[in-house]
Amino acid sequence: MKKIEDLFIIENYYNELNMQKIFIDDMKSDMRLLKFEKHEYLIREDEDLEYLLFFIQGKAKVFKTLPNGRSLLLAFYKPFRVIGDIEIIKNQSATGTVLALSTCYCLAIPMEKARLKLIKDNKFLKFTCESLAEKLAAVSMNSSINLLYPLENRLASYINESLTYGDDLYIDFDENLNNIAELLGSSYRHLLRTFNTLCKKGVLKREDGKYKIINKALLKDLAGDLYQDAKFL
């Protein structure tokens, strides 16, 4: 994580996103701009949050560890999202893990200041209710997807949402296939069979131990709108 102490850039983001509409008082002076590199954690489950984060640029995925030790994919995040809304309301540690899939930027308010100033801010609390409702709907939908959709569609959506276009079309996973199988609620062997199915259908091609996308249109068709993050603000 890199802190960018540039008040001009912070003010530009603040005004461009019309963030004043979610606060009673002007919060610009309390904000920092944080930069997270690809594969860097924005927050980790069960750790105390240093900042209340406003996710303004990039792409990240959210997952949670279950009681049996396995991880489950909850959502993909795109701007604009709040990270830490549950934690600020309940005064608790992080309830999930957020991992950057590309370079990400967040406006951030130190959690101590956020709890002091925002817990009494009716505009912010209303916004937080809307934020939590959006997240609940997204998590409920994604949980249903994990139960009801074939792994072929879930894997296609996972690949599609994980991509940062502009790079080559080799899939650069930030974890091993066992972890991906866990996130998608699958076994490792079933995941490998599904990768092979996508190769046979002409969506992917295996080269030098990596998977390359050779038909983006078909990948998107198979992915549909699964796992897509709901947007607001």
N, C-alpha and C positions, 0 to 999 in steps of 0.2 A: 504493500500500500504506500502510495506517495501523497503527501499533503501539498496542495497547491495554494499558496497564500497570495492570491491575486484578487483583490476586492472588485476590480473592474469586471473580470470574467464571472465572478460569483453574482454580481449585480445583473449582468447581462442574462445569465441563465434564469435568475430569479424573476426578472421582468418578462423574459420571453415565455416562460412557462406560467406566467400569471399566478405565481405562488402566493401573492399577498391575499388572494381570495380565500385561502385556507387558514389564515391567521388573523387574530384581532390586532395584534401589534406587529410592527415591522421586524422580521427576524433575520434580515440580511447580515446584520453585524455579528450575529451569533453563529453564522454558518462558515463551514470550511468546504473546500472542494477536494475530494479524494479520488485518486486514480488507482484502479485495480487492473493488473495485467491478466491476460488470459491464463486460466488454470489457477488463479489466486482466489482464496476464500474471502468473500465479503463478510460473512459471519459463519461461525461454527456452532453446531448444536450443543447446548448445555453450557456454553461460555457466556460470561457477562458481556453485554454490548457496551462498547465505548461510545458509540454514536447512534442517534436516530438518523437513518439514511433515507434520502430521496433519490431513487434510481433514475438518472436522467439520460444516460447514454450507454449503449452496449446491449449485451444479451447474457443472461445467466440462467442456471437451472437450480431448482429448489428440491431438496430431498430430505427424508426423515428416517432415522434409525428406529426400527420396530423392536418390541421387547425380545424377539427371538434373535436379534443381532443383525438381521437383514435390513437393507435400505430400500426405500420405496420412493419413486419419483412422484413429486407433488405437482410441479408446474414448471414452466419456463417463464422467465421474466424479461419483459421488454419495457422501455420507458412508457409511461411514467408509473413508478411503483414506490410504495413506502415500505421500508424494511425496519422492523422494530416496533410496529404499532401494537401488536399483542403484548410485547415485552414492556412497553412504556405504561400501558394500562394496568397490567397485572404485576408490574414491578418484579419481573422474573428474568431468568437467563434465556438464551435463544432457544426457541422451540424447534428449529430446523436448521439446515445448512444451506447456504447460498454460495454457489461456485461460479466464477466468471467463465463464460465461453468465448469471450472476446475482450478486448480492452473496454473497461467499464468506468464510468464517471458517476459519482454521487455527490450531491450536496448533503452536508452532514452537520447536525447540531449535537454537541456533546450531550450525552444522555443525562448527565446531572442537571444541565441547564434546561434541557427539554422537559424533564420531570418537574422542575421548579416552575417553569413558565407556562407550559402547554397543558398541563393536567387541569388547569382552571380556564382554559381558552375554549369557549363554547363552539366557535367556528372550527377549530382544530378537532374537537371531539366529534362534531357532526361529520367532518371529513373522515375521521378515523372509523366511525361506524360504517360509512359507505365503503371505505377501503376493506374493512373486515368482511362485509357482506359480499363484495366482489371476490375476495379470496376464498370464502366459504363455498361460493358457487363454483369457482374454478376447481377447487380441491375435490368437491363432490362429483363434478363431471369427470375429472381425471381418474378418480377412484372407480367410477362406473366403467370408464374406458378400459382400465386394467382388468376388470372382471369380464367384460362382455365383448370386447373387440378381439379379433384374431391377432396373434403376435405379429404377423406379416404387416398389418396396418400400423400397429403400435411401433414396431421397429422402423418402418418407413417414416413415421411422424417424428420419432426420436432423432433419426438421422437428419431429416429436413430441418427440424428446429435447432439442432446442434450446429448446423453449418454456419460459417461466417463467409458469405459470398464475397468474391474478390480474390480469395485464395484459390489454389488449384482445387480440383474436385476429388482429391484423395481425402478420405475421411480420417481426420486426426482425432481419435478418441483420447480423452484425458484420463481414462481408466481402462482396466482390462475387461475382457468380455464377461468374466464372472460377475463383475460389478454391474455391467449393463444388464445382464440377465436378472440380477436382483432388483434393479431399479424398475424393470419392466414386468416383474412378477413372473419370471420364466425360469426354467432350468437352463443350464449351460448347453446341454445337448440340443434342446429344442431351439435355442437361439442360433446355434451353428446350422441346424437344418434350415432355419428361416433365412439366414444369410445365403445359403446355397440356393434356396428357392428364388430369392431376389436376383441372384446371378443368372439362374436359368431363364428368368423372365426378361433378362436384358436390362435390368435396372442398375446392377452393380457388376463389376468385374474385379476379380482378385489378381493383383499384380505385386510381386515381390513382398508378399506377406501383408499387403494392405488392400483395402477395398477402394475401388475408384467408381465414382458415379458416372455412368455412361448414358443415362436417360433421365434427365432432371424432370421432364414433364411427367413421365410415368411414376417417378418417385413421388411427386406432388399429388398425383391422382390417388395413389395408394395411401398417402399420408392423410389426405382430406384436411379437415380442420382439427384433428385430434391434438391434444396437448397445447393448443394455441392459447396464449395468455389473453385474458380480457383486459381491455384498456379503459382507462377513465381519466378524468381531469382534462 
